[in-house]
Amino acid sequence: MDGVGIGSLPDAERFGDDGANTLGHILQACPELSLPTLASLGLGAVTQQVNLPHSTRGIAYTRSAFRNPAKDTITGHWELCGAIQPQPFPTYPNGFPSSVIQSFSQAIGRPVLGNVVASGTEILEKLGQESRITGKPIVYTSVDSVFQVAAHEEAVHRKVLYTWCRRARKLLQGEHAVGRVIARPFRGRPGRFIRTEGRRDFTLPVPGKSLLDLACEQGHPVHAIGKINDVFSGRGIEKHWPAGNNEAIMAAFDQLQTHLDTGIVIGTLVDFDTLYGHRNLVKEFARALQEFDRWLHDWLSRCAAGDLVVVTADHGCDPTWPTTDHTREWVPVLFKTPSLSGPMRLPDLDTLSDVGATIAEAMGIAGMTQGRSFWRLIT
């Protein structure tokens, strides 16, 4: 669940996030919100939310902190799969150095607009029309380590934008090795510009071997839904299922459930973060959570006897927070499989890699170097 945090971490003050609580603040603002399926998996118990009933089924649940020094998609997903980024990626609160912009402009053969810190909606309102008319891409960043390149699809073909971003990825190495170069195609007219589902992330290679690498090497197929393929640069993935929003991601899970006998399926529901958290849209965030909860109920009812289901998140993105950035929060970790002896409240985890290590032991995957498995404890 992209961006669904459950309360600020002890070190959140360092990130300006002390007091952030994505789920808690949504529930306060929307007391009518009902998430019975997630609550039955332990979400109510682990968050101590009085308006979420406690779990009653055979499950295990806890919350996890992060060992990585960031609060972004890349480090969160990498840590989940046992690859911890020890040093923070570079960020650019005043925009990128002129040398970087000049090199990028030369690489694509045209000048750029922007080079500022801004939200996606804000930058399109200011520069979208000029970009549409001139074909100049908009370069912007955020508190995360990202080099974002936006271009109007009428002026710049999506494939050209991807080529530009690949060139940026080659340029942004060494001291300027940002975590992600993000292609942001958009369309529309002034006052109605919208980003399309053609987003692509060009990431740095995963440090070391992740759970996905090890799974593939040892004969376990890995199916990646949506942006997971970009997050891991296509490594350790047997098949990529393109999906740009929650509805498409859930549909891919449905399709895989009908014919995949074994392996790992990993997907991230992006709308929580991209559409609602970053835009401070509390009610819409709540509605998306409720839609996911309803879908999850039906999907779980069709799971096979030996399936292991894990629901977690990569960071927080509190839609009530003064900024539109990610927030440094605990994330829920909810396990369900018939072999669990729960309901069991596990101790807090100090790294999300414990989840990856647990999945590895459950599947007989050797070679994980980060995280401690609690599979035997819960079974």
C-alpha positions in Angstrom: 0.0 0.0 0.0 2.1 2.9 -1.3 2.4 5.6 1.3 0.1 4.0 4.0 2.0 4.7 7.2 0.6 4.3 10.7 2.4 6.8 12.8 5.7 8.7 13.0 8.9 6.8 13.7 11.2 7.8 16.7 13.6 9.5 14.3 10.8 11.4 12.4 11.8 14.7 13.8 15.0 14.6 11.8 12.8 14.5 8.7 10.3 17.2 9.8 7.6 14.5 10.3 7.2 14.2 14.1 3.5 13.7 14.6 2.7 12.4 11.1 0.2 9.5 11.0 -1.2 8.7 7.6 -3.9 6.2 8.6 -4.6 7.7 11.9 -5.3 11.2 10.6 -7.4 9.8 7.8 -9.6 7.9 10.3 -9.9 11.0 12.4 -11.0 13.1 9.4 -13.3 10.3 8.1 -14.7 8.5 11.1 -17.2 6.7 8.9 -14.3 4.9 7.1 -14.7 1.1 7.5 -11.8 -1.3 6.7 -13.1 -4.6 8.0 -10.8 -6.8 5.9 -7.6 -5.0 6.9 -8.8 -4.9 10.4 -9.4 -8.7 10.4 -5.8 -9.1 9.4 -4.6 -7.1 12.4 -4.5 -3.5 11.3 -6.8 -2.3 14.0 -4.8 -4.1 16.7 -1.4 -2.9 15.5 -2.5 0.7 15.1 -4.7 0.7 18.3 -7.4 2.5 16.4 -10.7 2.2 18.3 -12.7 2.6 15.1 -11.1 -0.5 13.6 -12.3 -3.8 15.1 -9.6 -6.1 16.3 -8.6 -9.2 14.4 -10.2 -12.6 15.0 -8.6 -14.8 12.3 -5.5 -16.9 12.3 -3.0 -14.2 11.3 0.2 -12.5 12.5 0.7 -8.7 12.6 3.1 -6.1 13.7 4.6 -2.8 12.5 8.0 -2.1 11.0 10.6 0.7 11.1 13.3 1.3 8.5 17.0 1.0 8.7 17.5 3.0 5.6 18.0 6.8 6.1 15.2 7.9 3.8 11.4 7.9 3.3 11.0 7.1 -0.4 9.7 4.4 -2.7 13.1 3.0 -3.8 14.6 2.6 -0.3 11.4 1.2 1.1 10.9 -1.5 -1.5 14.6 -2.4 -1.6 14.6 -2.8 2.2 11.5 -5.0 2.0 13.4 -7.3 -0.3 16.6 -7.3 1.8 18.6 -4.6 0.1 19.3 -1.7 2.5 20.7 1.6 1.2 23.1 2.7 3.9 23.6 6.3 2.7 20.9 8.7 1.7 20.6 9.6 -2.0 21.5 13.2 -2.8 18.6 15.7 -2.7 18.4 19.2 -4.2 16.3 21.6 -2.1 17.5 24.5 -4.3 17.2 22.7 -7.7 20.0 21.0 -9.6 23.4 22.6 -10.2 23.7 24.5 -13.5 26.3 22.0 -14.6 23.8 19.2 -14.3 21.1 21.1 -16.2 23.5 22.1 -19.0 24.7 18.6 -19.5 21.2 17.3 -19.6 20.1 20.1 -22.1 23.1 19.2 -24.3 22.2 15.5 -24.1 18.6 16.1 -25.4 19.4 18.9 -27.8 17.1 21.6 -26.3 16.8 23.8 -23.2 14.7 22.9 -20.2 12.2 24.7 -18.0 11.9 24.8 -14.3 14.7 23.3 -12.3 12.8 23.9 -9.1 11.4 22.0 -6.1 7.7 21.6 -6.7 4.7 19.3 -6.6 3.6 17.7 -9.9 0.3 19.6 -10.0 1.9 22.9 -9.1 4.6 22.7 -11.8 2.1 21.9 -14.5 0.0 24.9 -13.6 3.0 27.2 -13.9 4.9 25.7 -16.8 2.6 23.2 -18.6 1.5 25.6 -21.3 5.0 26.8 -22.2 6.2 23.2 -22.3 3.2 22.3 -24.5 3.9 25.1 -27.0 7.7 24.9 -27.1 8.4 21.2 -26.5 10.8 22.1 -23.8 10.7 19.5 -20.9 10.1 20.6 -17.4 12.7 19.5 -14.9 11.8 19.5 -11.2 12.5 17.7 -8.0 11.1 17.3 -4.4 12.4 16.4 -1.0 13.1 12.9 -2.4 16.1 12.1 -4.5 14.4 12.4 -7.8 15.1 14.1 -11.2 11.6 14.4 -12.7 11.2 15.3 -16.4 7.7 16.3 -17.6 6.6 16.8 -21.2 3.3 17.3 -22.9 2.4 14.3 -25.1 1.3 16.6 -28.0 4.8 18.1 -28.1 7.0 15.2 -27.1 6.3 11.6 -27.9 6.3 9.4 -24.9 9.2 7.2 -26.3 11.3 10.4 -26.8 10.7 11.4 -23.2 11.8 7.9 -22.1 15.0 8.3 -24.2 15.7 11.7 -22.6 15.3 10.1 -19.1 17.6 7.3 -20.0 20.2 9.9 -21.0 19.6 11.7 -17.7 20.1 8.4 -15.8 23.5 7.9 -17.5 24.5 11.5 -16.5 23.3 11.4 -12.9 26.1 9.2 -11.4 28.7 9.7 -8.7 27.9 12.7 -6.5 24.7 13.3 -8.4 23.4 9.7 -8.4 19.8 10.4 -7.6 17.6 7.5 -6.6 15.2 7.9 -9.5 14.9 9.7 -12.8 11.1 9.9 -13.5 9.4 10.4 -16.8 6.2 12.4 -16.3 4.2 12.7 -19.5 1.1 14.9 -19.3 -1.7 16.1 -21.4 -4.6 18.6 -21.4 -4.9 22.4 -21.5 -4.2 25.3 -19.1 -6.2 24.7 -15.9 -6.8 21.1 -16.8 -3.3 19.6 -17.2 -3.2 16.0 -16.0 -0.3 13.5 -15.7 -0.9 10.3 -17.8 -0.3 6.7 -16.8 2.9 6.7 -19.0 5.1 7.4 -16.0 8.4 5.5 -16.0 11.0 5.3 -13.2 14.7 4.9 -14.1 16.4 3.8 -10.9 19.9 2.9 -9.7 20.7 -0.8 -9.6 19.7 -2.6 -6.4 22.8 -2.9 -4.1 23.6 -6.6 -3.7 21.1 -9.4 -4.3 17.5 -8.9 -3.3 14.8 -11.5 -2.5 13.6 -11.2 -6.1 17.1 -12.0 -7.5 17.5 -15.0 -5.2 14.0 -16.3 -5.9 14.6 -16.2 -9.7 18.0 -17.8 -9.4 16.5 -20.7 -7.3 13.6 -21.4 -9.6 10.8 -19.4 -8.1 9.0 -17.2 -10.8 8.6 -13.6 -9.8 5.8 -11.5 -11.3 6.0 -7.8 -10.8 2.9 -5.6 -11.1 3.1 -1.9 -12.0 6.1 0.2 -11.1 7.8 -2.7 -9.2 9.7 -3.5 -12.4 11.1 0.1 -12.5 11.9 0.1 -8.8 14.1 -3.0 -9.3 15.4 -2.0 -12.7 13.9 -5.2 -14.1 16.2 -7.4 -12.1 15.0 -10.6 -10.5 11.7 -10.4 -12.4 10.5 -13.1 -14.7 7.4 -11.2 -16.0 6.3 -7.6 -15.7 2.6 -6.8 -15.7 2.1 -3.1 -16.7 -0.5 -1.3 -14.5 -0.7 2.4 -13.8 -3.4 2.6 -11.1 -5.0 0.7 -8.2 -7.8 -0.7 -10.4 -5.3 -2.1 -13.0 -3.0 -3.5 -10.2 -5.8 -5.3 -8.5 -7.0 -6.7 -11.8 -3.5 -8.1 -12.4 -3.5 -9.8 -9.0 -6.9 -11.3 -9.9 -5.6 -12.6 -13.2 -2.4 -14.1 -11.7 -4.5 -15.8 -9.0 -6.4 -17.8 -11.5 -3.4 -19.5 -13.2 -0.2 -19.1 -11.2 0.6 -22.1 -9.1 3.8 -21.0 -7.3 6.2 -18.1 -7.1 6.2 -14.5 -5.8 3.7 -11.8 -6.9 4.6 -8.3 -5.8 2.7 -5.1 -6.6 2.3 -1.6 -5.1 -1.1 0.2 -5.1 0.2 3.6 -6.2 -3.0 5.7 -6.1 -2.8 6.2 -2.3 0.5 8.0 -2.6 0.5 9.5 -6.1 -3.1 10.7 -6.4 -4.1 11.4 -2.9 -1.2 11.6 -0.3 0.9 14.0 -2.4 -2.1 16.2 -3.1 -3.5 16.3 0.4 -6.8 14.7 -0.6 -8.0 13.1 2.6 -11.5 11.9 1.6 -10.2 10.5 -1.7 -7.5 8.7 0.1 -10.1 7.2 2.5 -12.3 6.1 -0.4 -9.4 4.4 -2.1 -8.6 2.5 1.1 -12.2 1.4 1.3 -12.2 0.2 -2.3 -9.0 -1.8 -1.7 -10.4 -3.3 1.5 -13.5 -4.5 -0.4 -11.4 -6.0 -3.2 -9.1 -7.6 -0.7 -12.0 -9.4 1.0 -13.0 -11.1 -2.3 -9.4 -11.8 -3.3 -8.5 -13.5 0.0 -11.6 -15.7 -0.3 -10.2 -17.1 -3.5 -6.7 -17.7 -2.2 -5.4 -21.3 -2.2 -4.7 -23.2 1.0 -1.0 -22.8 0.8 -0.8 -19.1 -0.2 1.1 -16.6 2.0 -0.3 -13.1 1.8 1.6 -10.1 3.1 0.2 -6.6 3.3 2.6 -3.8 4.1 3.8 -0.3 2.9 7.0 1.4 1.9 6.7 4.8 3.8 4.0 7.2 4.9 2.3 10.0 2.9 0.1 11.8 5.3 -2.5 13.8 3.4 -3.2 16.0 6.4 0.5 17.0 6.7 1.5 20.7 6.0 3.7 19.5 3.0 2.9 17.2 0.1 5.9 15.0 0.7 6.4 11.5 2.0 6.4 11.1 5.8 8.8 9.0 8.0 6.4 6.5 9.6 6.0 3.0 10.9 4.3 0.7 8.3 1.9 -2.1 9.0 3.0 -5.7 8.4 0.1 -8.1 8.1 0.6 -11.9 7.4 -2.1 -14.4 6.5 -1.7 -18.1 5.7 -3.4 -21.2 7.0 -0.2 -22.4 8.7 -0.1 -19.4 11.0 -0.9 -20.1 14.7 -2.3 -16.6 15.4 -3.8 -14.2 15.9 -0.3 -13.2 17.0 1.1 -9.7 17.8 4.7 -9.8 16.9 7.4 -7.5 18.4 8.0 -4.3 16.5 10.5 -4.8 13.6 13.5 -2.4 13.3 13.8 -3.2 9.6 11.4 -4.1 6.9 14.0 -6.7 5.7 12.7 -9.0 8.4 9.6 -9.4 6.1 11.7 -10.4 3.1 13.7 -12.8 5.3 10.4 -14.4 6.5 9.1 -14.8 3.0 12.4 -16.4 2.0 12.3 -19.0 4.7 8.7 -19.7 4.1 9.5 -20.5 0.4 12.9 -22.2 1.0 14.9 -19.4 -0.6 18.5 -19.3 0.6 21.0 -16.4 0.6 19.2 -13.5 2.3 21.9 -11.4 4.1 19.6 -8.8 5.7 16.8 -9.3 8.1 15.8 -12.0 10.5 13.0 -14.4 9.7 10.2 -14.9 12.2 8.5 -17.7 10.1 9.1 -20.4 12.7 7.8 -18.2 15.5 4.5 -17.6 13.8 4.0 -21.2 12.5 
